[in-house]
Amino acid sequence: MDIGRRNLRSLQRKKEKKKIKLFVFLFLTFVAAFFTSYFLIKNNMLVRDIVFVGNHHLKTDELRSLIKIKKGDELFGISGRELYDRLRTSPWIRDAIIKKELSGRVLINVIEAVPVAVLSMAGRAYLIDKEGNILEPMKEGTVLFLPVIKDIDYKNNREAYLEAVRFVNVLHNKRVMPYGDVIEITGQRPEDITLKFDKISIKIGMGDFEKKLERLEFVRDEIEKRKISVEYIDLRFANKIIVKPTGDMEREQISN
């Protein structure tokens, strides 16, 4: 009886060993096939076409020079992450989606930055995006209907500059764009942010920009009704609007 049990256990162990050997064999076969396929794909699949979608400012040739790949290169020779990082070196590229297809096509969907204002400083003009990043110097002769942030140093006067950028974003979102007269934003401190429009200085100050623009619409209607020639409007106070007429006339308070 004991001999029979020992033989049965011995047979079971042999079966288990065979199963383990079979499993190891199949696993190694799979790994070998995987790496062989990967090697063949990596070294034999080539870039046959590069397609860019979504670019409006940057030309296709400029984008090609950024990614630094061309037809005939290995499709998987450079990772998608590396291509993405190369694209992001341009301030115009906010984001990108890269797809490599087994047909050999590389499809790149780019999302470009949108210029919201012009930074004018030391006699030079630059396009900036909604975060205040400089996109590129303005080309001579270019005309864009964008607000101008004037003479605020984006490096040394950072607080005032970022407050001006926040104000510009509100103007952009509300689609307050100049037609004819240029909108200028100045101020060396956040609390001194001033809008110059239609030959009138409008002291905006810091924050609460949407409400202040609503109050500006109200006071401009009142000025038009009263036929007042105005030197400046001060919107920095919560419960009053100060209007300074031109000439020697006293300042006037308008409540809304």
Secondary structure, 3 states (H helix, E strand, C coil): CHHHHHHHHHHHHHHHHHHHHHHHHHHHHHHHHHHHHHHHHHHHCECCEEEEECCCCCCHHHHHHHHCCCCCCECCCCCHHHHHHHHCCCCCEEEEEEEECCCCEEEEEEEECCCCEEEEECCEEEEECCCCCEEEECCCCCCCCCCEEECCCCCCCHHHHHHHHHHHHHHHHCCCCCCCCCCEEECCCHHHCEEEECCEEEECCCCCHHHHHHHHHHHHHHHHHHCCCEEEEECCCCCCEEEEECCCCCCEEECC
